[in-house]
Structures are given as C-alpha cells and as structure tokens.
Amino acid sequence: MNPVPYPSPDLKGLVAEAAEALARLDAVRLEELAVSCMALNREWPAACGQDREWMAREARAAQGEMAILARVLEATRSNLKVMRRLQEVSERRSGWREGGTGTEWPGGDGYGHD
C-alpha cells in the first residue's frame, strides 16, 4: 500500500482557489494548482482502503466548489470566444491581418504590387 502523504492538498480548497485564480486571471497560481491536481490524479489509482475512502470524501466535499469552477471556466471560454471575434472584426475593419511572416496588407504589398 502506498499511503497518501498527509497533509495532502485540500481538494475543496484547491478547487475554490483555482476558481478564484481563474477569475483573477492569475496564471502563475493556476499553473501551481494544476501541478497539485496532477499529483492528486497520480495518487488516486495507487490509493487503497482508508486512503481511497478519504480521497472519495474529499471529492464529494468539493462538489460545490467544482461546480463553481466549471461555471468560471465556461464564462472564461465564452469571454475568450468574444475577444477572438472582436479581434477578427477589428482586423477586418482596419484591413490588416496576421500573416505567416507578420502583419500584411490584404491584396498586395501596399504599394500597388499585387
């Protein structure tokens, strides 16, 4: 048996903090939390008996925070889609677009050489 080292990250707190960090767009903290989540995912298959029961209780206790995180992720995803659409509209209106070699003028080099 490979016991879960105590104190293990509090799943409920970890998920709540992830939602808060995402809402604040705290990329550094999100990366740190992602590493903690990966560690928990590695521990789950190896856990057995008491450790597995403890981890299951942690997961059930964190359900509310996970739902909040899911809503924050969905809102973030929606905001990103809107931002991308606005960027596309802005680029079309200005006549500029991102090309393979940098910013290019559509329809030629901008000097009448098509």
N, C-alpha and C positions, 0 to 999 in steps of 0.2 A: 504494500500500500504506500502510495506517495502522498502524504497528507498535504493539504493546502496550508501554506505558511500563514500563521496568524500574527499580526492582524493583516488580513487580506483587504484589498481596497473595498470600501463600502459601495456596493453596486448602486444602491439608491442615490447616494451622494454623488457618485461618479456620473451617473446619468443626468442628475439635476445640474451638476456643474457643466456638463457638456452642452446642455440646452442653453444655459446662461452664456457660456463662452461663444457658442454659435450666434446667439442673439447679439453679442457684443463684437462679433467677428474677430475674436481673439485666436488667431491662427496658431500661435505658439502653444497656448494651453490646449487647444484642440488636438494638436499633434501629441502632446504628453498624455492626454486622456485616451487617444487611440492606442498608444503603446500599452496602457493599463488594460484596455479592453482586449487586446491581443493576448496579454498574459492570462486574463481570465478565461479566454477561449481555449488556450493551451491546457489550462488546469482542469477544465471540465471533464474531458474524456478520461483523464488519469484518476480523477476523484472517485472514491467509492465509499459506501457506508455512510458514516456520520458526516464526512466532508461533502458528499454529494447531496445529502439532505440539507445541510447548511446552505449550500450554493442554491438549491432549489428554493429555499425560504427567502434568500436574498433576492432572487429573480422575481418571486411573487410580490415581495415588499416594494420592489422598484417599478411595478407595472404602471403606476400613475405617472412617475417621472419619465418612463419610456414613452408614454402617450404624449406627454408634453414635448419631449424631444422630437418625436415623429411630426408633430404639428409645426415645430420650429423648422425642421428640415424641409417640410413641404412648402412652408412660406418662403424659405430661403431659395428653394428650387424655383418657385414661381417668380420671385423677385429677379433671379438671375435670367430667366426667360425674358422678362420685361426689359431688363437692362440690355440684353443682346438685341432685342427687336428695336429698341430706341437707338442703339448704336448703328444698326443697319439702316434705319430711316435717315439718321443724321449723315451717314456716309453717302447715301443716295442723293440726298438734297445738296450736299456740298460738291458732288461729282467726283469725290475721291474714294478709293477703295484700297484695301490692303492687298498687295500683290506678292508674288513669290520672292521678289527682290526688294520689297519695300513699298512705299506708297507710290501709286501710279495713277496717272490721269487716264480715264477710260477713253478708248478710241484713238490712241496715239501717244506721242511723247509730249504733247502740249505745245509743240512748235509747228504744227501743221504736217508733221511727218507721220503718216498713218502706217 
